[in-house]
Amino acid sequence: MNAGAGLDAGPSDVDGGTDSGAEAQSAVWNCDGEYAFGATSELAFLDPTPPALGSALTTIEGATHPISLVLHMNAGSLTAALSATIEGGNSKDRFLPSDVPPLAPAVPAFGSPPGVTTVDPQPNAVLLFWDEAGPVDVQIEHVVWRATQGSSCADMGVSFQAVIPTSQNSIVLHLPAGDQTIGELIRASGSGPRVTPIGAPAPTPIPVEIAATFQGTPLDFDFDTL
């Protein structure tokens, strides 16, 4: 892994003291380089994720890395993107070939510990799960994320918010308790239009916000695929 001089951590909106000892966190971001971090079974969905949907996705998150953060140096500048990864033929991880997200310049994130984000939301990404019938891709949009540096560049926490577009409502999740669509899980959480009486106009589906966090597991990523 190739670390550079690093980005300034930027102004902080969180007060904090000074840590001491081997586990003390850096005061500035110093993880410019080629890094990748995958979510594991500890991917945790938070408010405003519809509770029934978050619970279902947690139940089926059998994919090795439902979503991953990739940091990549491009012409001397740090770029980054967040999306699902899989293991390629060379035993290295890569983004889904059909859904390689655009990498955008990384900028210092507000707050402490130090971290990075992007100026604009990432337009799209994919969550990859594995239910009782096989792989399930869930498209997400308007992805806003923050990578937080821990005690070293191998210690990276990631949080993100995104929107699940209505086009994903018909996706069927094969759950231990029975099959349900994403739309049904959203409605069961009270986060979408409910069934209307016979003869009434059908409710208009609406996009739904989700949020999640994970402690990244370092990946052996194939940066030649970017």
N, C-alpha and C positions, 0 to 999 in steps of 0.2 A: 504494500500500500504506500502511496506517495503523498505525504502531507506537505502542504505549503506553509506560507507565513500566517495565513488565517485572516478571517474577517474580524473587524472590531465588533464587539458585542452590541454596540449601539446603546442608546439611552434605555434605562431600566424603569419599568413601572412596578417593580416589586422590591421592597426593602429587604436587605439580607446582611448578615454578618460575614465575618471572614472565617472559613474553615481551616483547620490545620490537620496535618497527618497525611499518610499516603493516599487516602481516598478523597482529599480535598479536590474540589472542582475548579477548573480553570476560570479565571475572571473574563476571559475573552475566548471567542471561537477560534480554535486552531486546528480544525479538521478539514482544511481544503485538501482534497485528494480523491483517489478512486476508492470509494467505499459503497457497500450495499448492506442493507439490514432488512431481514424478513420478519413479518409477524408470525407468531406461533399460536398455539392453543390459548395463549393468554390474551389474545385480542379481545378487548373489553368495549362493549357498546355503551354509550352514555346518552343522557338526555341531550337533544330532543328525539333520539331514535325511538320510534314506536316500540313499546315494551315487548309486545308479542313477536314483532319482527326481530328485535335484538336477541330475544331468547331463542328463537328458531335458528338464526344464523350462528349463534354460539353452539347450539346443539350439533349442527352439521359441519362445523369448520374443520373438516378432516383433511383439507388440502394442506400440504406442507407449509406453504406461505400464502395465506389468503390475499395479502397485500405486502408490498415491499417498498422501501425507499432506496433510491439509487442516487449517489453523489458522483459526479463525473467532471473532470477537468477538460475544458474546451478552450483552446487557444489561451491558456493561462488563467482562465476564469472558472469559478465553480458553478456548475449547473446541476439541476436536480429534477427528479420526477418521482411520482408515487403511483404504483399499480401492481397488479398481481404478477408473480414470477413463477416459472417452472424450471425444472432441470432439463438442460439441453443434451444433445448427443455426446458432448464432450464432458459430461458430468458437471458442467458449470451452469449456474442459474442465468436466466434471461427473461425479459418481458415476454408475454404471450406474443408470438409472431404476428397474430392478427390484430393486436391491440398494443402497439408500442406507443407510449404516451410521449408528448413533446417535452423535451427537457428545457427548462427555463433558467435564467440566471438566478442564483441564490443571493439573498441579501440578509443582513443581520436582522434578527427578530427581536422585538422588544421583550424585556423581562429578563429574569435571572433564574436559573443558570443560563449561560450563553446558548444561542441557537441560531438557526437560519430558517428562512421561509422564502416565498417568492412574492414579487410585487403584485402580480395578478393571480387570481385563482387558476388552477390547472383546469383546462376545459373538460377533460374526461379522463376516466381511469376504469379499471375493472377490479372487482372483488371476485376471487375464485374460491368456491367451496366444493365440498364433496359430500353429497347426500347419499341416501340408501340406493339410489339408482345410478350414481356416477357424478361427474363434474358438473357444476352449476356456475355459469358466469353471470354476474350481476353488474350491469353498467352503472356507473355513477358519474355525475357531472358537477361542475363548479366546485372543485376540490380545493379547500384551503387547509394547509398543513403547517406544522412546526416541528422541526427536528431539534432536540435538546441534547447537548453534549453532557455526558456524565464525567466520571473520573478519568476517562481516556477516550480515544477515538473509536475504541471497540465497544464503548458503552453509550448507546444512543437510544433515547426515548422519542417516540413519534406520536403526535396527536393530529387528528384531522376531522374536518367537517365536510359534508358533501350533500348532494341532492340525488335522490333516486327518481329518475324521470318516470312518468306514467307509462312509458313503453315497457317498463319492467314489471308492471303489475300482474301480467298474465303468466309470469314465470312460475312454474310449479316446483315447490320444495317437497321432496319425499322424506317426511319426518317419521320418527318412530311411532308417533301417535296418529299418523295418517297424512295424506297429501293435502297441502294447502298452497294457494297462490300467494305471492307477495301482496297483492291487493287485498286478499282476505285477511292476511295478518295485519295489514295497516288498519283495516276497518275494525278488526277485533280489538285494536288498541285505542279506538276512538279517534284516530288521526286522519280519517278520511270520511267521505260521504257514506252513510249507511244505506241499507236497502230501503227503497221507497215503496209506498203502497202500489198495488196493481193499477195500471192506467196512468200513473204519474210519470213525469219525465225521468229518465235515468239520471242518476247523480253524475256530475262531472268529476272525473278523477283529478286529483291535484298532486303535484310533485311533493315528496316528503323529505325532510331533512334528517340526516343521521350524523352521529359523532362517535368517534372511537379513539382508543389509545392503545399503544403496545410498546413493549420494551424490545428493541430490535435484536435479532440474532444475526451476527455477522455472516455474510454469504460470500461464496466464491463465485463472483459474477463475471460473465463474459462481456467485458466492455467493448470488444470488437463488434458486438451486435448492435451497438448504438449508432 
